[in-house]
Amino acid sequence: MSKVKIYYEDILVGEVVTNQSLTVDQALELIGFDEEKFISEQGFDGIDYNDFKLQY
């Protein structure tokens, strides 16, 4: 098992423990990512999914 941290640019979005490799979409689904809430909380106009990264 390993802990995977999900970042948007340098912002920690969440963490998940898994025993497999994940895509960004899978990781975001596992943490229940709410795009609209995140955009509102961060004061962004929108987000680019290419700016997400996973750190194992």
C-alpha positions as CSV (number, residue, x, y, z in Angstrom):
1,M,0.0,0.0,0.0
2,S,1.2,3.5,-0.8
3,K,-0.1,7.0,-0.1
4,V,-0.8,9.0,-3.2
5,K,-0.9,12.8,-2.9
6,I,-3.0,14.7,-5.5
7,Y,-1.8,18.2,-6.4
8,Y,-3.1,20.9,-8.6
9,E,0.0,23.0,-9.4
10,D,1.4,23.3,-5.9
11,I,-1.9,23.0,-4.0
12,L,-2.5,19.7,-2.2
13,V,-6.0,18.6,-3.2
14,G,-6.1,15.3,-1.4
15,E,-4.6,12.0,-0.5
16,V,-5.6,8.4,-1.1
17,V,-4.1,5.1,-0.1
18,T,-3.9,2.5,-2.8
19,N,-2.1,-0.7,-3.9
20,Q,-2.3,0.1,-7.6
21,S,-1.3,2.8,-10.1
22,L,-4.0,5.5,-10.6
23,T,-4.8,8.0,-13.2
24,V,-5.5,11.5,-12.1
25,D,-9.2,11.0,-12.9
26,Q,-9.3,7.8,-10.8
27,A,-7.6,9.6,-7.9
28,L,-9.9,12.6,-8.1
29,E,-13.0,10.2,-8.1
30,L,-11.7,8.4,-5.1
31,I,-11.4,11.6,-3.0
32,G,-14.8,12.9,-4.2
33,F,-13.3,15.9,-5.9
34,D,-15.8,18.7,-6.5
35,E,-14.5,20.9,-9.3
36,E,-16.9,23.8,-8.7
37,K,-16.1,23.9,-5.0
38,F,-12.4,23.8,-5.6
39,I,-12.6,26.6,-8.2
40,S,-14.6,28.8,-5.8
41,E,-12.4,28.1,-2.8
42,Q,-9.2,28.9,-4.7
43,G,-10.6,32.0,-6.6
44,F,-9.9,30.5,-10.0
45,D,-11.9,31.2,-13.2
46,G,-11.3,27.5,-14.2
47,I,-8.9,24.7,-14.0
48,D,-6.7,22.8,-16.4
49,Y,-6.6,19.1,-15.8
50,N,-3.1,18.9,-17.2
51,D,-2.0,20.8,-14.1
52,F,-2.9,17.9,-11.8
53,K,-0.1,15.6,-10.7
54,L,0.2,12.5,-8.5
55,Q,3.0,12.0,-6.1
56,Y,3.6,8.5,-4.9
